[in-house]
C-alpha cells in the first residue's frame, strides 16, 4: 500500500475555507483536518511491544508515512501518544487506553450481536450507572483484539482487527 501524497492533500484541506462544515472537522472537538506527525519505526516497535501485538501492515505504514492520528473519518483518527513517558492509546472517554486489549485474539469471524443499549427511561435512575457499566463491559469484552480507528458519531466506532484470523480487516 502506498500513502504517497495523502498527508499533503490533507494539509491542503486544512487550509481550505469551509472545512469546518464537514462533519467531525469543526474544532474544538473535531479534527480540523490536522494530522499529528508520523511516528518513527522505533516508536512503532515500542507501541507493539507495549500492547503485545504487531500492528497490521496497512495501519502500520499509515502511522509511519502519514500521521500518528488526527484528520480522518467522523471525529478523526485515534492513535497512540506518549503520556508520562509511556505509550498509550489515545481514543476517547468510551474507547480509550484502558479499553484496548491487543493481547487477546479477536474472536469473531462473522457479525456478532451485542445487547442493544437498554431503554434507560424504563430503568430507575439510581440503576443507570451500573447498567451503563455492564453495557460497556460487554462491548469491551466482545471487541478485544481490535483498535477503534475513529468515532463516527452516535456511539459508533470503526474498529481495526489487530489479532486473529481477520487481522487487518475493518
Residue frames as a rotation matrix with the C-alpha (Angstrom) as fourth column:
UNK 1
0.586 0.810 0.000 0.00
0.810 -0.586 0.000 0.00
0.000 0.000 -1.000 0.00
UNK 2
-0.564 -0.762 0.317 1.28
0.757 -0.631 -0.169 3.45
0.329 0.145 0.933 -0.80
UNK 3
0.347 0.631 -0.694 0.36
0.845 -0.531 -0.062 6.63
-0.407 -0.565 -0.718 1.00
UNK 4
-0.668 -0.696 0.263 2.15
0.737 -0.566 0.370 8.98
-0.109 0.441 0.891 -1.42
UNK 5
-0.780 0.239 0.579 0.66
0.108 -0.860 0.499 12.46
0.617 0.452 0.644 -1.28
UNK 6
0.101 0.898 -0.429 -2.01
0.743 0.219 0.632 11.71
0.661 -0.382 -0.645 1.34
UNK 7
-0.057 -0.166 -0.984 -0.54
0.906 -0.423 0.019 13.94
-0.420 -0.891 0.175 4.03
UNK 8
-0.938 -0.331 -0.108 -0.07
0.248 -0.854 0.457 16.82
-0.244 0.402 0.883 1.56
UNK 9
-0.528 0.814 0.243 -3.70
0.260 -0.117 0.958 16.54
0.808 0.569 -0.150 0.39
UNK 10
0.280 0.609 -0.742 -4.97
0.912 0.074 0.404 16.60
0.301 -0.790 -0.534 3.98
UNK 11
-0.407 -0.510 -0.758 -2.79
0.710 -0.699 0.090 19.65
-0.575 -0.501 0.647 4.71
UNK 12
-0.946 0.146 0.289 -4.30
0.128 -0.652 0.747 21.41
0.297 0.744 0.598 1.67
UNK 13
-0.039 0.989 -0.143 -7.77
0.573 0.140 0.808 20.63
0.819 -0.050 -0.572 3.02
UNK 14
0.021 -0.015 -1.000 -6.81
0.979 -0.203 0.023 22.18
-0.203 -0.979 0.011 6.37
UNK 15
-0.791 -0.406 -0.458 -6.07
0.318 -0.912 0.260 25.46
-0.523 0.060 0.850 4.57
UNK 16
-0.742 0.562 0.364 -9.27
0.370 -0.109 0.923 25.38
0.559 0.820 -0.127 2.50
UNK 17
-0.787 0.530 0.317 -12.14
-0.617 -0.655 -0.436 27.58
-0.024 -0.539 0.842 3.65
UNK 18
0.097 0.978 -0.184 -15.35
-0.930 0.155 0.334 25.89
0.355 0.139 0.925 4.69
UNK 19
-0.448 -0.312 -0.838 -13.84
-0.159 0.950 -0.269 22.71
0.880 0.012 -0.475 6.07
UNK 20
-0.933 0.124 0.337 -15.44
-0.342 -0.018 -0.939 23.37
-0.111 -0.992 0.059 9.46
UNK 21
-0.019 0.991 -0.135 -18.77
-0.991 -0.037 -0.128 22.48
-0.132 0.132 0.982 7.83
UNK 22
-0.147 -0.101 -0.984 -17.57
-0.448 0.894 -0.025 18.89
0.882 0.437 -0.177 7.31
UNK 23
0.837 0.545 0.041 -18.99
-0.302 0.397 0.867 16.50
0.456 -0.738 0.497 9.92
UNK 24
0.833 -0.450 -0.323 -16.48
0.549 0.596 0.585 15.94
-0.071 -0.664 0.744 12.71
UNK 25
0.056 -0.885 0.463 -13.97
0.818 -0.225 -0.530 18.52
0.573 0.408 0.711 11.50
UNK 26
0.412 0.167 0.896 -15.01
-0.057 -0.976 0.208 21.62
0.909 -0.137 -0.393 13.44
UNK 27
-0.688 -0.647 -0.329 -12.78
0.375 0.071 -0.924 22.43
0.621 -0.760 0.194 16.43
UNK 28
-0.002 -0.846 0.533 -12.68
-0.999 -0.017 -0.031 22.21
0.035 -0.533 -0.846 19.40
UNK 29
0.283 0.139 0.949 -13.83
-0.455 0.890 0.005 18.57
-0.844 -0.433 0.315 19.35
UNK 30
0.976 0.184 0.117 -13.24
0.018 0.467 -0.884 17.95
-0.217 0.865 0.452 15.67
UNK 31
0.391 -0.876 0.282 -10.01
0.775 0.478 0.413 17.12
-0.497 0.057 0.866 13.90
UNK 32
0.609 -0.114 -0.785 -9.73
-0.207 -0.978 -0.019 20.38
-0.766 0.174 -0.619 11.91
UNK 33
0.970 -0.242 -0.013 -8.05
0.076 0.356 -0.931 18.42
0.230 0.903 0.364 9.09
UNK 34
0.284 -0.906 0.314 -4.86
-0.941 -0.326 -0.089 18.31
0.183 -0.270 -0.945 11.14
UNK 35
0.773 -0.159 -0.615 -2.61
0.115 0.987 -0.110 15.27
0.624 0.014 0.781 11.34
UNK 36
0.777 -0.596 0.205 -0.15
-0.318 -0.090 0.944 14.53
-0.544 -0.798 -0.260 14.11
UNK 37
0.020 -0.854 -0.520 3.41
-0.997 -0.056 0.054 13.88
-0.075 0.517 -0.853 12.96
UNK 38
0.540 0.043 -0.841 4.36
-0.335 0.927 -0.167 10.44
0.772 0.372 0.515 11.69
UNK 39
0.802 -0.301 0.516 5.91
-0.430 0.307 0.849 8.00
-0.414 -0.903 0.117 14.14
UNK 40
-0.087 -0.882 -0.463 9.45
-0.976 0.170 -0.140 6.74
0.202 0.440 -0.875 13.64
UNK 41
0.147 0.099 -0.984 9.98
-0.294 0.954 0.052 2.98
0.944 0.282 0.170 13.34
UNK 42
-0.772 -0.514 -0.375 11.44
0.172 0.399 -0.901 2.66
0.612 -0.760 -0.219 16.85
UNK 43
-0.718 0.594 0.363 8.29
-0.664 -0.430 -0.611 4.22
-0.207 -0.680 0.703 18.35
UNK 44
0.240 0.812 -0.532 6.03
-0.877 0.416 0.241 1.86
0.417 0.409 0.812 16.41
UNK 45
-0.196 -0.398 -0.896 8.11
0.036 0.911 -0.412 -1.08
0.980 -0.113 -0.164 17.67
UNK 46
-0.979 -0.168 0.120 7.78
-0.095 -0.145 -0.985 0.26
0.183 -0.975 0.126 21.24
UNK 47
-0.260 0.960 0.108 3.98
-0.963 -0.249 -0.104 0.55
-0.073 -0.131 0.989 20.81
UNK 48
0.286 0.352 -0.891 3.78
-0.545 0.825 0.151 -3.02
0.788 0.443 0.428 19.50
UNK 49
-0.590 -0.556 -0.585 5.84
0.200 0.601 -0.773 -4.27
0.782 -0.573 -0.243 22.45
UNK 50
-0.905 0.251 0.345 3.74
-0.425 -0.476 -0.770 -2.30
-0.029 -0.843 0.538 24.94
UNK 51
-0.029 1.000 -0.004 0.40
-0.971 -0.029 -0.236 -3.53
-0.236 -0.003 0.972 23.56
UNK 52
-0.309 -0.196 0.931 1.57
-0.344 0.935 0.082 -7.07
-0.887 -0.294 -0.356 22.76
UNK 53
0.415 0.448 0.792 0.71
0.577 0.543 -0.610 -7.23
-0.703 0.710 -0.033 19.06
UNK 54
-0.781 -0.618 0.093 2.23
0.417 -0.405 0.813 -6.23
-0.465 0.674 0.574 15.75
UNK 55
-0.098 0.749 -0.656 0.09
-0.355 -0.642 -0.680 -3.62
-0.930 0.166 0.329 14.01
UNK 56
0.515 0.333 0.790 -1.47
0.573 0.552 -0.606 -4.70
-0.638 0.765 0.094 10.69
UNK 57
-0.347 -0.839 0.418 0.71
0.874 -0.128 0.469 -3.68
-0.340 0.528 0.778 7.72
UNK 58
-0.052 0.355 0.934 -1.57
0.713 -0.642 0.283 -1.02
0.699 0.680 -0.220 6.20
UNK 59
0.920 0.392 -0.007 -2.17
0.269 -0.619 0.738 0.71
0.285 -0.681 -0.675 9.55
UNK 60
0.420 -0.854 -0.307 1.49
0.642 0.041 0.765 0.41
-0.641 -0.519 0.566 10.47
UNK 61
-0.429 -0.600 0.675 2.56
0.902 -0.314 0.295 2.06
0.035 0.736 0.676 7.22
UNK 62
0.424 0.657 0.624 -0.05
0.561 -0.731 0.389 4.79
0.711 0.185 -0.678 7.74
UNK 63
0.964 -0.040 -0.264 1.39
0.210 -0.498 0.841 5.86
-0.166 -0.866 -0.472 11.09
UNK 64
0.086 -0.996 0.035 4.93
0.676 0.084 0.732 5.65
-0.732 -0.039 0.680 9.65
UNK 65
-0.621 -0.380 0.686 4.16
0.783 -0.264 0.562 7.63
-0.032 0.887 0.462 6.47
UNK 66
-0.092 0.697 0.711 1.06
0.509 -0.581 0.635 9.82
0.856 0.421 -0.301 7.01
UNK 67
-0.296 0.000 0.955 0.46
-0.630 -0.752 -0.196 10.60
0.718 -0.659 0.223 10.67
UNK 68
-0.986 -0.150 -0.074 0.02
-0.035 0.615 -0.788 9.16
0.164 -0.774 -0.612 14.13
UNK 69
-0.291 0.952 -0.098 -3.63
0.923 0.252 -0.292 10.30
-0.253 -0.175 -0.951 14.32
UNK 70
-0.706 0.113 -0.699 -5.90
-0.063 -0.993 -0.096 13.25
-0.705 -0.024 0.709 13.59
UNK 71
-0.243 0.646 -0.724 -7.84
-0.908 -0.413 -0.064 14.04
-0.340 0.642 0.687 10.42
UNK 72
-0.999 -0.021 -0.027 -9.97
-0.030 0.926 0.377 11.18
0.017 0.378 -0.926 9.21
UNK 73
-0.380 0.921 -0.089 -13.49
0.302 0.214 0.929 9.82
0.874 0.326 -0.359 9.14
UNK 74
0.488 0.695 -0.528 -16.01
0.737 -0.003 0.676 11.06
0.468 -0.719 -0.514 11.69
UNK 75
0.996 -0.090 -0.011 -14.33
-0.063 -0.773 0.631 12.97
-0.065 -0.627 -0.776 14.50
UNK 76
0.358 -0.918 -0.169 -10.88
-0.871 -0.263 -0.416 11.94
0.338 0.296 -0.894 13.29
UNK 77
0.377 -0.321 -0.869 -8.50
0.020 0.941 -0.339 9.06
0.926 0.110 0.361 13.71
UNK 78
0.926 -0.183 0.331 -7.49
-0.329 0.045 0.943 7.81
-0.188 -0.982 -0.018 17.12
UNK 79
0.487 -0.801 -0.348 -3.92
-0.087 0.352 -0.932 6.71
0.869 0.485 0.102 17.67
UNK 80
0.502 -0.437 -0.746 -1.03
0.842 0.445 0.306 6.39
0.198 -0.782 0.591 20.06
UNK 81
0.446 -0.444 0.777 0.77
-0.243 -0.896 -0.372 9.04
0.861 -0.023 -0.508 22.10
UNK 82
-0.426 -0.673 -0.605 3.25
0.542 0.345 -0.766 9.17
0.724 -0.654 0.218 24.92
UNK 83
0.620 0.551 0.559 1.85
-0.238 -0.546 0.803 10.03
0.748 -0.631 -0.207 28.33
UNK 84
0.685 -0.443 0.579 4.39
-0.683 -0.112 0.722 10.46
-0.255 -0.890 -0.379 31.11
UNK 85
-0.289 -0.946 -0.148 6.98
-0.917 0.229 0.327 8.62
-0.276 0.230 -0.933 29.01
UNK 86
-0.658 0.138 0.741 4.74
0.079 0.990 -0.114 5.63
-0.749 -0.017 -0.662 28.31
UNK 87
-0.912 0.351 -0.211 2.83
-0.266 -0.117 0.957 4.82
0.312 0.929 0.200 25.12
UNK 88
-0.532 0.835 0.145 -0.95
0.081 0.220 -0.972 4.94
-0.843 -0.505 -0.184 25.50
UNK 89
-0.570 0.477 0.669 -3.82
0.798 0.128 0.589 4.59
0.195 0.870 -0.454 23.08
UNK 90
-0.867 0.249 -0.432 -5.45
-0.074 -0.921 -0.382 7.99
-0.493 -0.299 0.817 22.65
UNK 91
-0.578 0.767 0.278 -9.09
0.728 0.331 0.601 7.27
0.369 0.550 -0.749 21.99
UNK 92
-0.288 0.539 0.792 -11.99
-0.400 -0.819 0.412 8.97
0.870 -0.198 0.451 23.71
UNK 93
-0.438 0.089 0.894 -13.75
-0.899 -0.024 -0.438 8.51
-0.017 -0.996 0.091 27.04
UNK 94
0.615 0.737 0.281 -15.57
-0.711 0.672 -0.207 5.41
-0.341 -0.073 0.937 25.76
UNK 95
0.948 -0.312 0.064 -12.76
0.302 0.818 -0.489 3.74
0.100 0.483 0.870 23.82
UNK 96
0.636 -0.735 0.236 -9.55
-0.735 -0.670 -0.106 4.92
0.235 -0.106 -0.966 25.48
UNK 97
-0.254 -0.937 -0.241 -6.34
-0.779 0.345 -0.523 3.29
0.573 0.055 -0.818 26.59
UNK 98
-0.606 -0.007 0.796 -7.84
-0.681 0.522 -0.514 1.25
-0.412 -0.853 -0.321 29.43
UNK 99
0.391 0.848 0.359 -10.22
-0.438 0.514 -0.737 -0.46
-0.809 0.131 0.573 26.99
UNK 100
0.537 -0.287 -0.793 -7.70
-0.781 0.185 -0.596 -1.52
0.318 0.940 -0.124 24.33
UNK 101
0.242 -0.418 0.876 -6.57
-0.496 0.722 0.482 -5.12
-0.834 -0.551 -0.033 24.74
UNK 102
0.453 -0.147 -0.879 -4.48
-0.874 0.120 -0.471 -6.41
0.175 0.982 -0.074 21.83
UNK 103
-0.622 -0.726 0.293 -3.03
-0.775 0.623 -0.102 -9.39
-0.109 -0.290 -0.951 23.69
UNK 104
-0.282 0.639 0.715 -6.26
-0.003 0.745 -0.667 -11.31
-0.960 -0.190 -0.208 23.15
UNK 105
-0.960 -0.062 0.274 -7.26
0.259 0.179 0.949 -12.61
-0.108 0.982 -0.156 19.73
UNK 106
-0.471 0.843 -0.261 -10.39
-0.837 -0.520 -0.172 -11.05
-0.280 0.137 0.950 18.22
UNK 107
-0.658 0.160 0.736 -12.80
-0.092 0.953 -0.289 -13.97
-0.747 -0.258 -0.612 18.33
UNK 108
0.288 0.957 0.027 -15.40
-0.054 0.044 -0.998 -13.11
-0.956 0.286 0.064 15.72
UNK 109
-0.795 -0.484 0.366 -15.38
0.306 0.201 0.930 -14.17
-0.524 0.852 -0.012 12.06
UNK 110
-0.384 0.766 0.515 -18.94
0.716 -0.105 0.691 -13.12
0.583 0.634 -0.508 11.27
UNK 111
-0.337 0.323 0.884 -21.11
-0.413 -0.895 0.170 -10.24
0.846 -0.308 0.435 12.51
UNK 112
-0.608 0.082 -0.790 -21.87
0.660 0.605 -0.445 -10.67
0.441 -0.792 -0.422 16.18
UNK 113
0.323 0.824 0.465 -24.77
0.290 -0.554 0.780 -9.26
0.901 -0.118 -0.418 18.17
UNK 114
-0.910 -0.400 -0.113 -24.25
0.245 -0.296 -0.923 -7.06
0.336 -0.867 0.367 21.15
UNK 115
-0.127 0.870 -0.476 -27.05
0.963 -0.007 -0.270 -6.33
-0.238 -0.493 -0.837 23.53
UNK 116
-0.035 0.179 0.983 -28.66
0.541 -0.824 0.170 -3.16
0.840 0.538 -0.068 22.33
UNK 117
-0.929 -0.261 0.264 -28.39
-0.027 -0.662 -0.749 -0.18
0.370 -0.702 0.608 24.63
UNK 118
-0.457 0.805 -0.378 -31.29
0.890 0.411 -0.199 -0.59
-0.005 -0.427 -0.904 27.04
UNK 119
0.068 0.591 0.804 -34.07
0.324 -0.775 0.542 1.95
0.944 0.224 -0.244 27.24
UNK 120
-0.810 -0.517 -0.277 -32.83
0.426 -0.193 -0.884 3.90
0.404 -0.834 0.377 30.21
UNK 121
-0.554 0.671 0.493 -36.23
-0.678 -0.707 0.200 5.57
0.483 -0.223 0.847 30.57
UNK 122
0.470 0.739 -0.483 -37.56
-0.343 0.657 0.671 2.18
0.813 -0.150 0.562 31.72
UNK 123
0.041 -0.577 -0.816 -34.89
0.738 0.568 -0.364 1.82
0.673 -0.587 0.449 34.43
UNK 124
0.886 0.249 -0.392 -34.86
0.459 -0.592 0.662 3.68
-0.067 -0.767 -0.639 37.75
UNK 125
0.752 -0.583 0.308 -32.31
-0.317 -0.729 -0.606 6.49
0.578 0.358 -0.733 37.61
UNK 126
0.502 -0.560 0.659 -30.42
-0.777 0.042 0.628 5.03
-0.379 -0.827 -0.414 40.58
UNK 127
0.492 -0.267 0.829 -29.57
0.207 0.960 0.186 1.97
-0.845 0.080 0.528 38.41
UNK 128
0.985 -0.034 -0.168 -28.28
-0.169 -0.330 -0.929 3.87
-0.024 0.943 -0.331 35.34
UNK 129
0.272 -0.962 -0.001 -24.59
-0.960 -0.272 0.063 3.91
-0.060 -0.016 -0.998 36.31
UNK 130
-0.234 -0.347 0.908 -24.45
-0.428 0.876 0.225 0.17
-0.873 -0.336 -0.353 36.98
UNK 131
0.632 0.545 0.552 -26.38
0.285 0.499 -0.819 -0.65
-0.721 0.674 0.160 33.82
UNK 132
0.877 -0.357 -0.321 -24.04
-0.474 -0.539 -0.696 1.52
0.076 0.763 -0.642 31.74
UNK 133
-0.065 -0.939 0.339 -21.00
-0.924 0.185 0.336 -0.19
-0.378 -0.291 -0.879 33.27
UNK 134
-0.008 0.130 0.991 -22.42
0.015 0.991 -0.130 -3.62
-1.000 0.014 -0.010 32.34
UNK 135
0.921 0.362 0.146 -23.11
0.167 -0.027 -0.986 -2.48
-0.353 0.932 -0.085 28.75
UNK 136
0.580 -0.781 -0.232 -19.60
-0.812 -0.530 -0.245 -1.03
0.068 0.330 -0.941 28.44
UNK 137
-0.188 -0.664 0.724 -18.06
-0.670 0.626 0.399 -4.25
-0.718 -0.410 -0.563 29.79
UNK 138
0.438 0.419 0.795 -19.95
0.269 0.783 -0.561 -6.33
-0.858 0.460 0.231 27.21
UNK 139
0.989 -0.104 -0.104 -18.68
-0.138 -0.408 -0.902 -4.15
0.051 0.907 -0.418 24.36
UNK 140
0.273 -0.951 0.143 -15.14
-0.954 -0.249 0.169 -4.19
-0.125 -0.182 -0.975 25.75
UNK 141
-0.094 -0.287 0.953 -15.11
-0.324 0.914 0.243 -7.99
-0.941 -0.286 -0.179 26.05
UNK 142
0.637 0.463 0.616 -16.53
0.377 0.509 -0.773 -8.50
-0.672 0.725 0.150 22.55
UNK 143
0.973 -0.221 0.070 -14.03
-0.054 -0.508 -0.859 -6.19
0.226 0.832 -0.506 20.88
UNK 144
0.454 -0.873 0.177 -10.74
-0.285 0.045 0.957 -7.35
-0.844 -0.486 -0.228 22.42
UNK 145
-0.145 -0.620 0.771 -8.08
0.658 0.522 0.543 -7.62
-0.739 0.586 0.332 19.75
UNK 146
0.309 0.289 0.906 -9.29
0.888 -0.429 -0.166 -4.51
0.340 0.856 -0.389 17.92
UNK 147
-0.760 -0.424 -0.492 -8.31
0.532 -0.841 -0.098 -0.85
-0.372 -0.336 0.865 17.79
UNK 148
0.501 0.863 -0.065 -11.04
0.678 -0.438 -0.590 1.74
-0.538 0.252 -0.804 17.42
UNK 149
-0.369 -0.647 0.667 -9.87
0.923 -0.342 0.179 3.79
0.112 0.682 0.723 14.45
UNK 150
-0.927 0.124 0.354 -12.39
-0.101 -0.991 0.084 6.59
0.362 0.043 0.931 14.85
UNK 151
-0.505 0.839 -0.204 -15.69
0.450 0.055 -0.891 7.65
-0.736 -0.542 -0.405 16.38
UNK 152
-0.861 0.183 0.474 -18.18
0.434 -0.219 0.874 8.20
0.264 0.958 0.109 13.57
UNK 153
-0.668 0.619 0.414 -20.93
-0.645 -0.759 0.094 9.68
0.372 -0.204 0.905 15.75
UNK 154
0.309 0.938 0.157 -23.86
-0.863 0.207 0.462 8.41
0.401 -0.278 0.873 17.82
UNK 155
0.347 -0.224 0.911 -21.70
-0.716 0.564 0.411 5.93
-0.605 -0.795 0.035 19.72
UNK 156
0.976 -0.003 0.218 -20.45
0.141 0.772 -0.619 4.16
-0.167 0.635 0.754 16.59
UNK 157
0.234 -0.966 -0.107 -16.80
-0.603 -0.230 0.764 3.28
-0.762 -0.114 -0.637 16.02
UNK 158
0.755 -0.198 -0.625 -14.83
-0.466 0.509 -0.724 1.84
0.461 0.838 0.292 13.13
UNK 159
0.611 -0.507 0.608 -12.70
-0.448 0.411 0.794 -1.00
-0.652 -0.758 0.024 14.53
UNK 160
0.236 -0.650 -0.723 -9.48
-0.837 0.242 -0.490 -2.40
0.493 0.721 -0.487 13.08
UNK 161
0.998 0.049 0.050 -8.90
-0.066 0.890 0.450 -6.09
-0.023 -0.452 0.892 13.78
UNK 162
0.308 -0.948 0.078 -5.31
-0.942 -0.315 -0.115 -6.38
0.133 -0.038 -0.990 15.04
UNK 163
-0.721 -0.538 0.437 -5.23
-0.617 0.785 -0.051 -10.01
-0.316 -0.307 -0.898 16.20
UNK 164
0.010 0.723 0.690 -6.91
-0.132 0.685 -0.716 -13.15
-0.991 -0.084 0.102 14.93
UNK 165
-0.243 -0.107 0.964 -7.73
0.748 0.612 0.257 -14.62
-0.617 0.784 -0.069 11.54
UNK 166
0.573 0.533 0.622 -9.26
0.808 -0.494 -0.321 -11.38
0.136 0.687 -0.714 10.21
UNK 167
0.047 -0.680 -0.732 -6.22
0.603 -0.565 0.563 -9.27
-0.796 -0.468 0.383 11.16
UNK 168
-0.894 -0.446 -0.046 -6.23
0.276 -0.627 0.728 -6.05
-0.354 0.638 0.684 9.14
UNK 169
-0.364 0.844 0.395 -9.99
0.746 0.010 0.666 -6.01
0.558 0.537 -0.633 8.45
UNK 170
-0.958 0.189 0.216 -12.09
-0.269 -0.853 -0.447 -3.01
0.100 -0.487 0.868 9.43
